[in-house]
């Protein structure tokens, strides 16, 4: 079976400084892989490489079958979902309007928006403006977005930090559903223990290099 | 979603955000009208002079305050939102056209109100047929300035001092628009033809549209 993600000897430099060096990484369908490491170790840079939004300067790789350094990536980006550090919502729109906007641009049926809002527990608060909503609520909208769009590759960059238990459960449910559908999940966290509990494999980065794979 | 579907969705959301924020009409426009009042107040009751300089002041304030309108939206775009659009498969050219369309609508609304205020305050003697010329010039001016603002926003994405840098890009490139717009009214008052000036603005708008659409993808990839 072809891997969802394959990186070989990948390196990235930002502003002339190497941020990732000689990274090998593979994610198979149905697999959950964790990336751990201290601040500045290159975790978020690696996640951006996996989104295909950042190209690698050295090495080779593919994401969802698309050569990572070619224009093929434009065709697979809509099958990649990411929850990053900062929720990417438009503050002046309500939570519902944000989700409808995302659904429209992503070509997802708008009829499903209401039911997904109910799943993430925001059906009562959907008319609240995003900039007046809590971090947890905005995070739930991002989960709702991924539940709507059903990406094959889900990237969770510190997605559970600062969330209550019910929001964490939602993210876990998203992870489990992606895996069941044959997709893959990459989780990033400082918390190596937490990753070890939920991931089949945990890669530890230090100063942009792979220190260990457990 | 089709190219035009994405374009109209981006325009729709931009205009909805503007309706809630009201930056253009509630903040920029009142300042522009106050600036418009400075000239008649400082020149006293020299009505002939005031009437003569009215259109020139209108275009001068149009470019000054219009630049703020043009740049406002593009610099408000965050990296997270740009990434989200990319991962949703939004065509960067559709983003450019959508942003440009919403910017043009705002700019046009701003200039129309500013022009009415100028007519009321300065009482310019406008020759017959000048209303249609003003309308055409204002539409082309709005379109061009919105294109420039969007393009400058894309070029400076992710950089520090975005607003200052974007202004430096917009100011010199807006010259053909300012010259075309101001000279079309001036030509009309002299009884000369306005076609060359309208064509100058049209050519500028078309060139900016081609550059903006053509460079949308490479710029988006390069500024991450």
Interface residues (C-beta under 8 A of the other chain):
Chain A: X48 X51 X53 X54 X55 X74 X77 X78 X80 X81 X82 X84 X86 X87 X88 X90 X92 X93 X97 X101 X102 X104 X105 X106 X107 X149
Chain B: X1 X5 X6 X9 X10 X13 X16 X17 X20 X21 X78 X80 X81 X83 X84 X85 X86 X87 X88 X89 X90 X217 X221 X224
